[in-house]
Amino acid sequence: MLRTLDEQLRAVGAVAPDYTGRGLLGVPATVLDAFGVRTSDDPPPLTDLDPSLLDGARQIVVVLADGLGWSQMERFCADGVTPFIGHLIERARARDAAQLMEATTVFPSTTAAAITTLHTARTPQEHGNMAYFVWLDEFEQVTQMLRWGPAIKRRGSYFDDPRIDARAYVKAPSIHGRLRERGVATYVIEPEVFRNEAMTRMHGREATYVGYQLPTTMGVLVRALVETRPHGSKGAYIYAYWAGIDTSSHLYGPASAEAAAEAASFDLNLARAVGDRNAGDTLMILTADHGHAFTDPDRIVDLLGDDELRSLLRNPIAGEPRLAFLHTDHAGPVRDHIEARWPDTFILLSRDELLDAGFFGGRGDTSLAKRRVGEVCAMLATDRAARIMRVDGQDFRHRGSHGGLSPEEMRIPILAWRV
């Protein structure tokens, strides 16, 4: 007999997040630990990381390949799409100053939650950036959390109003500020258009921002910082972000030729950045914020158009196309309605059970998460996604989606090596 929520989810193939040193949360904790900044209040660093990779490291570079899940990486390497990453994996197997760890991302398995975790070393439960779309009591509407603006529009942030200070809404301090206080230089390498985005203002303002106009120059900037060391003899933390694998996987599917082409471009970029460097005092860590499940755009479940469901909700639907947050004072009728309307389609989860089981992180106060996550979470685990929001009147018709607990969404690589 199944006894716990975790066991029930595992029975349907779900992968639970790991916040104890074998997940994405361990990456920023490791950065803090390596520079002597981590305290007893911080989560554990990567449990399985070979200590020799950290020994004597003066610089740490974390490269976040958005959407490069474990299964996609395996497929790209097997098909010869990413030869440099494949070479690094062979080095890891030979224990040649490299290591590959299979890890999990946070839950929900989505960029807003995961990248905020990377920048804060805090779980979604603590930092509150729970999903792509979140109901915020502060603004009384569903918010697109990457830009902190009305979800129904493609552009605009609450923080465009100079009277509203982004810092007032930060629930967890960034690791950049903590590192700088201890004399460590920090850099964020991202597209130039992100420089004034809400997430940068909230969680990257203490870092030196290094923007790029073209993704092909991301690696050029990484190489320049690693080699020229404008920070001098200080230790340095460099965070670099690549968006294209995620974008192509959404539009064309995670197994598409288009996603493979973008992965090949990323692989070449990384190889040109550090591929010819011998093992030195810089630790490279390549990881991802989530993977992708294939979703059929012709089989979208229209939650948004369900008037009866809407009548049972306190707030508009939020969350992710793979994990809808349903804020309701009538949890039982909501569950009954969904099970009758779409039998065998959703895995219906209780917010409080998820919190109690630690799926959102299990650390700290739960009151923020309770306000931002609906009482019922409707998760999809097959090749389907839900229509939960129209942005400027348009639907999402993605062939790749994430946010749920499938292995394709949850499992990520952590590949570490010295250069």
C-alpha positions as CSV (number, residue, x, y, z in Angstrom):
1,M,0.0,0.0,0.0
2,L,1.3,3.4,-1.0
3,R,2.0,5.5,2.1
4,T,3.4,8.8,1.0
5,L,2.9,11.4,-1.7
6,D,6.4,10.8,-2.9
7,E,5.7,7.1,-3.3
8,Q,2.5,7.7,-5.1
9,L,4.2,10.0,-7.6
10,R,7.1,7.6,-8.1
11,A,4.5,5.0,-9.0
12,V,3.5,7.1,-12.0
13,G,7.1,7.7,-13.0
14,A,7.5,11.1,-11.4
15,V,10.9,12.3,-10.2
16,A,11.0,14.2,-6.9
17,P,13.3,17.2,-6.5
18,D,16.5,16.8,-4.4
19,Y,17.4,19.7,-2.2
20,T,20.0,17.8,-0.1
21,G,23.0,18.1,-2.3
22,R,22.1,16.2,-5.5
23,G,20.1,18.9,-7.2
24,L,20.4,22.3,-8.7
25,L,20.2,24.0,-5.3
26,G,23.6,22.4,-4.6
27,V,25.3,24.5,-7.3
28,P,25.0,27.9,-5.7
29,A,25.6,26.3,-2.3
30,T,28.9,24.9,-3.7
31,V,29.9,28.4,-5.0
32,L,29.3,29.8,-1.5
33,D,31.2,27.0,0.1
34,A,34.1,27.2,-2.2
35,F,34.7,30.9,-1.4
36,G,34.1,30.4,2.4
37,V,30.8,32.2,2.4
38,R,28.4,29.4,3.1
39,T,26.9,29.3,6.6
40,S,24.8,26.8,8.6
41,D,21.7,28.5,7.3
42,D,22.5,27.6,3.7
43,P,21.6,24.4,2.0
44,P,24.3,21.7,1.5
45,P,26.8,21.9,-1.4
46,L,26.9,19.2,-4.1
47,T,27.3,16.0,-2.1
48,D,29.1,14.0,-4.8
49,L,31.4,16.6,-6.3
50,D,35.0,15.4,-6.3
51,P,36.9,17.6,-3.9
52,S,39.9,17.7,-6.2
53,L,37.9,19.8,-8.7
54,L,37.5,22.5,-6.1
55,D,41.0,22.3,-4.7
56,G,42.9,25.5,-5.5
57,A,40.1,26.9,-7.7
58,R,40.2,30.7,-7.8
59,Q,37.4,31.2,-10.3
60,I,34.1,29.4,-10.7
61,V,32.1,29.7,-14.0
62,V,28.6,28.4,-14.0
63,V,27.1,28.0,-17.5
64,L,23.4,27.6,-17.5
65,A,22.0,26.1,-20.7
66,D,18.3,26.8,-20.4
67,G,16.3,23.7,-21.2
68,L,19.3,21.2,-21.6
69,G,17.8,18.4,-19.7
70,W,19.6,15.1,-19.0
71,S,17.8,13.1,-21.7
72,Q,18.3,15.8,-24.3
73,M,22.0,16.0,-23.5
74,E,22.3,12.2,-23.8
75,R,20.6,12.3,-27.2
76,F,22.6,15.1,-28.5
77,C,25.9,13.4,-27.5
78,A,24.8,10.1,-28.9
79,D,23.9,11.7,-32.2
80,G,27.2,13.6,-32.4
81,V,25.5,17.0,-32.2
82,T,27.6,18.2,-29.2
83,P,31.1,16.8,-29.6
84,F,32.7,19.1,-27.0
85,I,30.2,18.1,-24.3
86,G,30.7,14.5,-25.4
87,H,34.4,14.9,-25.0
88,L,34.0,16.3,-21.5
89,I,31.7,13.4,-20.6
90,E,34.4,10.9,-21.8
91,R,36.9,12.8,-19.6
92,A,34.5,12.5,-16.7
93,R,34.2,8.7,-17.2
94,A,38.0,8.5,-17.3
95,R,38.2,10.8,-14.1
96,D,40.4,13.2,-16.1
97,A,39.8,16.4,-14.1
98,A,36.1,16.2,-15.0
99,Q,32.9,14.8,-13.4
100,L,29.4,14.3,-14.6
101,M,26.5,14.1,-12.1
102,E,22.9,13.3,-12.8
103,A,20.8,15.8,-10.7
104,T,17.3,17.2,-10.4
105,T,16.1,20.7,-10.8
106,V,13.7,22.4,-8.4
107,F,9.9,22.0,-8.4
108,P,8.2,23.3,-10.4
109,S,10.7,22.5,-13.1
110,T,10.7,25.9,-14.7
111,T,13.1,28.8,-15.4
112,A,11.7,31.4,-13.0
113,A,12.0,29.1,-10.1
114,A,15.3,27.5,-11.0
115,I,17.2,30.6,-12.0
116,T,16.1,32.4,-8.8
117,T,17.4,29.4,-6.9
118,L,20.7,29.7,-8.7
119,H,21.0,33.4,-7.8
120,T,19.9,33.0,-4.2
121,A,20.8,29.5,-3.0
122,R,17.3,29.3,-1.8
123,T,14.4,27.0,-2.6
124,P,11.2,28.1,-4.4
125,Q,9.4,27.9,-1.1
126,E,11.8,30.5,0.3
127,H,12.3,32.9,-2.7
128,G,8.7,32.8,-3.9
129,N,9.3,32.8,-7.7
130,M,7.2,29.7,-7.9
131,A,6.4,29.5,-11.7
132,Y,6.2,31.3,-14.9
133,F,2.7,32.6,-14.1
134,V,2.0,33.4,-10.4
135,W,-0.9,35.1,-8.7
136,L,0.5,37.9,-6.6
137,D,-1.6,39.4,-3.9
138,E,0.7,42.5,-4.0
139,F,-0.6,43.4,-7.5
140,E,-3.9,41.4,-7.4
141,Q,-3.3,39.7,-10.8
142,V,-1.5,36.8,-12.4
143,T,2.1,37.9,-13.0
144,Q,4.7,36.8,-15.5
145,M,7.5,36.3,-13.0
146,L,10.6,36.7,-15.3
147,R,9.6,40.3,-16.0
148,W,7.3,40.9,-13.0
149,G,4.5,42.3,-15.2
150,P,0.9,41.5,-16.1
151,A,0.7,38.0,-17.5
152,I,-1.9,38.9,-20.1
153,K,0.6,41.2,-21.9
154,R,3.9,40.4,-23.6
155,R,5.7,43.5,-22.4
156,G,5.9,45.7,-19.4
157,S,7.0,45.4,-15.7
158,Y,5.5,46.7,-12.5
159,F,9.0,48.1,-12.0
160,D,8.8,50.4,-15.0
161,D,7.0,52.7,-12.6
162,P,9.8,54.5,-10.8
163,R,7.7,54.6,-7.6
164,I,7.9,50.8,-7.3
165,D,11.3,49.5,-6.2
166,A,12.1,46.0,-7.3
167,R,14.2,45.5,-4.2
168,A,11.1,45.8,-1.9
169,Y,9.8,42.5,-3.4
170,V,12.9,40.4,-3.0
171,K,12.3,37.5,-0.5
172,A,15.9,36.1,-0.5
173,P,19.2,38.0,-1.0
174,S,21.4,37.1,-3.9
175,I,24.6,35.2,-3.6
176,H,26.3,37.9,-5.6
177,G,26.0,40.4,-2.8
178,R,27.1,37.9,-0.2
179,L,30.2,37.0,-2.3
180,R,31.1,40.6,-2.9
181,E,31.0,41.3,0.8
182,R,33.7,38.7,1.2
183,G,35.9,40.2,-1.6
184,V,34.8,37.9,-4.4
185,A,34.2,39.5,-7.8
186,T,30.9,38.4,-9.5
187,Y,29.7,38.7,-13.1
188,V,26.5,37.9,-14.9
189,I,26.8,37.2,-18.6
190,E,23.4,37.4,-20.3
191,P,21.8,38.9,-23.3
192,E,22.0,42.7,-23.3
193,V,18.2,43.0,-23.4
194,F,18.1,41.4,-19.9
195,R,20.1,44.1,-18.3
196,N,17.2,46.1,-17.0
197,E,14.8,43.1,-16.7
198,A,13.1,42.6,-13.3
199,M,15.0,39.4,-12.5
200,T,18.3,41.3,-13.0
201,R,17.2,44.2,-10.9
202,M,16.0,41.8,-8.1
203,H,18.7,39.1,-8.0
204,G,21.7,40.3,-10.1
205,R,22.2,44.0,-9.2
206,E,25.3,43.4,-7.1
207,A,27.1,41.6,-9.9
208,T,28.9,43.2,-12.8
209,Y,26.6,42.8,-15.8
210,V,28.3,41.8,-19.0
211,G,25.7,41.8,-21.8
212,Y,25.9,40.3,-25.2
213,Q,24.0,41.2,-28.4
214,L,24.5,37.9,-30.2
215,P,24.5,34.5,-28.4
216,T,27.6,33.5,-30.4
217,T,29.6,36.0,-28.3
218,M,28.6,34.5,-24.9
219,G,31.7,32.3,-25.0
220,V,33.9,35.1,-26.1
221,L,32.9,37.0,-23.0
222,V,33.5,34.0,-20.8
223,R,36.9,33.5,-22.2
224,A,37.8,37.1,-21.8
225,L,36.9,37.2,-18.1
226,V,38.7,33.9,-17.4
227,E,41.9,34.9,-19.2
228,T,42.2,38.7,-18.5
229,R,40.9,38.6,-14.9
230,P,39.8,42.2,-14.6
231,H,39.2,41.5,-10.9
232,G,43.0,40.9,-10.4
233,S,44.0,38.4,-7.7
234,K,40.5,38.3,-6.2
235,G,38.5,35.1,-6.4
236,A,35.7,35.4,-9.0
237,Y,32.3,33.8,-9.7
238,I,31.0,34.1,-13.3
239,Y,27.5,33.1,-14.3
240,A,26.7,32.7,-18.0
241,Y,23.3,32.1,-19.6
242,W,22.3,30.5,-23.0
243,A,18.7,30.7,-24.0
244,G,18.3,29.1,-27.4
245,I,18.0,25.4,-26.5
246,D,14.9,26.2,-24.4
247,T,13.4,28.4,-27.1
248,S,13.9,25.9,-29.9
249,S,12.6,23.0,-27.7
250,H,9.4,25.0,-27.0
251,L,8.8,25.9,-30.6
252,Y,9.8,22.7,-32.4
253,G,10.1,20.0,-29.7
254,P,13.0,18.7,-27.6
255,A,13.9,16.0,-30.2
256,S,13.7,18.3,-33.2
257,A,16.3,19.2,-35.7
258,E,16.0,22.8,-34.7
259,A,16.8,22.0,-31.1
260,A,19.7,19.9,-32.2
261,A,21.0,22.8,-34.3
262,E,20.8,25.2,-31.3
263,A,22.6,22.7,-29.1
264,A,25.3,22.4,-31.7
265,S,25.8,26.1,-31.7
266,F,26.0,26.2,-27.9
267,D,28.5,23.3,-27.9
268,L,30.8,25.2,-30.4
269,N,30.4,28.3,-28.4
270,L,31.5,26.5,-25.2
271,A,34.4,24.8,-27.0
272,R,35.7,28.1,-28.4
273,A,35.5,29.6,-25.0
274,V,37.5,27.1,-23.0
275,G,38.1,24.0,-25.2
276,D,41.8,24.6,-25.7
277,R,42.6,25.4,-22.1
278,N,44.5,23.0,-19.9
279,A,43.3,22.3,-16.4
280,G,44.1,25.4,-14.3
281,D,42.6,27.2,-11.4
282,T,39.1,27.8,-13.0
283,L,36.2,25.4,-12.2
284,M,33.6,25.2,-15.0
285,I,30.1,23.9,-14.1
286,L,27.7,23.3,-16.9
287,T,24.1,22.7,-15.9
288,A,20.5,23.4,-16.8
289,D,17.3,24.7,-15.2
290,H,15.1,22.0,-16.5
291,G,14.5,19.6,-19.4
292,H,11.5,19.3,-21.8
293,A,8.7,16.9,-22.3
294,F,7.2,16.6,-25.8
295,T,3.7,18.1,-25.9
296,D,1.3,17.8,-28.7
297,P,-0.1,21.3,-29.6
298,D,-3.2,19.7,-31.1
299,R,-4.1,18.0,-27.8
300,I,-4.0,21.0,-25.5
301,V,-6.4,20.8,-22.5
302,D,-8.5,24.0,-22.4
303,L,-8.6,24.8,-18.7
304,L,-8.9,28.5,-19.6
305,G,-12.1,28.0,-21.5
306,D,-13.9,26.0,-18.8
307,D,-16.5,28.3,-17.3
308,E,-17.6,25.8,-14.7
309,L,-14.0,25.4,-13.4
310,R,-13.6,29.2,-13.4
311,S,-16.7,29.6,-11.2
312,L,-15.0,27.4,-8.6
313,L,-11.8,29.5,-8.5
314,R,-10.9,32.4,-6.3
315,N,-8.3,33.8,-8.7
316,P,-7.5,33.2,-12.4
317,I,-5.5,30.1,-13.3
318,A,-1.7,30.5,-12.8
319,G,1.3,28.1,-12.8
320,E,2.6,26.3,-15.9
321,P,1.0,24.6,-18.9
322,R,2.2,21.3,-17.3
323,L,1.3,22.3,-13.7
324,A,-1.7,24.6,-13.3
325,F,-2.2,26.4,-9.9
326,L,-5.8,26.5,-9.0
327,H,-6.6,28.9,-6.2
328,T,-9.9,27.8,-4.7
329,D,-12.0,27.7,-1.6
330,H,-13.7,24.5,-3.0
331,A,-10.9,22.0,-3.5
332,G,-13.1,19.0,-3.5
333,P,-15.5,20.2,-6.2
334,V,-12.6,21.4,-8.3
335,R,-11.0,17.9,-8.2
336,D,-14.4,16.2,-8.9
337,H,-15.0,18.5,-11.8
338,I,-11.6,18.0,-13.4
339,E,-11.7,14.2,-12.9
340,A,-15.2,14.1,-14.5
341,R,-14.4,16.5,-17.4
342,W,-11.0,15.1,-18.2
343,P,-10.7,11.6,-16.8
344,D,-7.2,10.0,-16.6
345,T,-5.7,13.3,-17.9
346,F,-4.4,15.1,-14.8
347,I,-2.6,14.1,-11.6
348,L,-4.3,16.3,-9.0
349,L,-2.1,17.3,-6.2
350,S,-2.7,19.1,-2.9
351,R,-0.6,22.2,-2.3
352,D,-0.4,21.5,1.4
353,E,0.7,17.9,0.8
354,L,3.3,19.1,-1.6
355,L,4.6,21.5,1.0
356,D,4.6,19.0,3.7
357,A,6.5,16.5,1.6
358,G,9.1,19.1,0.8
359,F,8.5,19.3,-3.0
360,F,8.9,23.1,-3.0
361,G,12.0,22.9,-0.8
362,G,10.9,22.1,2.7
363,R,12.9,25.0,4.2
364,G,11.6,28.0,6.0
365,D,8.2,29.5,6.4
366,T,5.4,28.2,4.1
367,S,3.2,31.3,4.1
368,L,4.6,32.8,0.9
369,A,4.2,29.6,-1.0
370,K,0.7,29.1,0.3
371,R,-0.3,32.5,-1.1
372,R,1.3,31.9,-4.5
373,V,0.5,28.2,-5.2
374,G,-3.1,27.2,-5.6
375,E,-4.8,24.8,-3.2
376,V,-5.1,22.3,-6.1
377,C,-2.2,21.7,-8.5
378,A,-3.3,20.0,-11.7
379,M,-0.2,18.3,-13.3
380,L,0.0,16.7,-16.7
381,A,2.4,13.7,-17.2
382,T,1.7,12.5,-20.7
383,D,2.3,14.4,-24.0
384,R,-0.3,17.1,-23.1
385,A,-0.2,20.6,-21.8
386,A,-3.0,22.9,-20.6
387,R,-4.2,26.2,-21.9
388,I,-4.0,28.4,-18.7
389,M,-3.3,31.9,-20.1
390,R,-3.7,33.9,-23.3
391,V,-1.0,36.6,-23.7
392,D,-2.1,39.5,-25.9
393,G,-4.9,37.2,-27.0
394,Q,-2.7,34.5,-28.3
395,D,-2.3,30.9,-27.1
396,F,0.9,28.9,-26.4
397,R,1.2,26.0,-28.9
398,H,4.4,24.6,-27.7
399,R,5.9,21.2,-28.8
400,G,8.1,21.2,-25.7
401,S,7.0,22.1,-22.2
402,H,8.1,21.8,-18.6
403,G,7.0,22.5,-15.0
404,G,6.0,19.0,-14.1
405,L,7.7,16.0,-12.5
406,S,8.4,13.7,-15.5
407,P,12.0,12.5,-15.8
408,E,12.4,14.5,-19.0
409,E,11.5,17.7,-17.2
410,M,13.2,17.1,-13.8
411,R,16.6,15.4,-14.6
412,I,19.4,17.8,-15.4
413,P,23.2,17.4,-15.8
414,I,25.9,18.9,-13.7
415,L,29.1,18.6,-15.6
416,A,32.2,20.0,-13.9
417,W,35.8,20.3,-15.1
418,R,38.9,22.4,-14.6
419,V,40.3,24.8,-17.2
